[in-house]
Amino acid sequence: MKAQATCFGAGTIVNAIATHRGAAFGLALRATAVAESVPKAEGLRVQVTGGVDPTLAVGCAKRVLRRSRRRASLAVRVDSEIPVSRGLKSSSAVANAVVLASARALGLELEPLQIIDLGIEAALEAKVTLTGAFDDACASFFGGVVVTDNRARKIVKVDRFPPGLMAVIQIPKRVITKPSLAAKDFAPIRHEVDAAYGLALAGDYFHALELNSAAYAPLLEVDEAPARRARAAGAMAAGITGAGPAILALVKPAHVGAVAEALRDGDSEIRIASLNTVESREVVP
């Protein structure tokens, strides 16, 4: 049986690396997995594009095969438009898409949080996450705004931004991988990140995003000057997303052009994306 699933990237409100509590929101940047199973056969074949880590995709597919307890082979192809290791949650989107497509191809019914958990376990094994990134995985799968306790894998709050906002993203050529962050000490910024989390719980997402960015950017050696330019050009909020180095601005449509121009530096890619509020299971292939 052949099946397809599309899941989405996400942006950061509060990065959970320092405190294991975070907040994120869905971005309409897609990762799509196509899976095909053959009954009474054996084997697993995974093909990836766009710089996707094959270890992550293989780990996700293997976990679904084991959960299904069926004798079948599985072939999976992954295509992603989400830049890797820039803070736009490519790993969460790929993991969710591979698990969902593989489960559909094998006729395995999984609840959303089961899908997310399988992807998180594969991501931890592949070392593409430090905390499990439950916040990112939930924002990727469900869309909208999610506030989470990553250690408990618990969704604390779900919400949406005001309608009509767009994301304008500056994507540098530099990459920041999770293994490169493993030895960093985030303890000095825990107080600021906790304060940002409190703002997110209260629904003050724009200030939470900017306080989070101010805390993390120096530690990650990411220049916040583009975020300041974006705010001056009319962005509702702007700051580092994930572990960077991408800078993401939330913008009303009338200011998209001005903010995009403010983020241009002659080297980085500029992308404009809608915010995603659609759950992955509801996306029409």
Buried (B, 14 or more C-beta within 10 A) or exposed (E): EEBBBBBBBBBBBBBBBBBBBBBBBBBBBBBBBBBBBBEEEEEBEBEBEBEBBEBBBBBBBBBBBEBBEBEBBBBBBBBBBBBBBBBBBBBBBBBBBBBBBBBBBBEBEBEBBBBBBBBBBBBBBBBBBBBBBBBBBBBBBBBBBBBBBBEEBEBBEBEEBEEEBBBBBBBBEBBBEBEEBEEEEBEEBEEBBBBBBBBBBEEBBBBBBBBBBBBBBEBBEBBBEBBBBBBEBBBBBBBBBBBBBBBBBBBBEEBBBBBBEBBEEEEBBBBBBBBBBBBBBEBEE
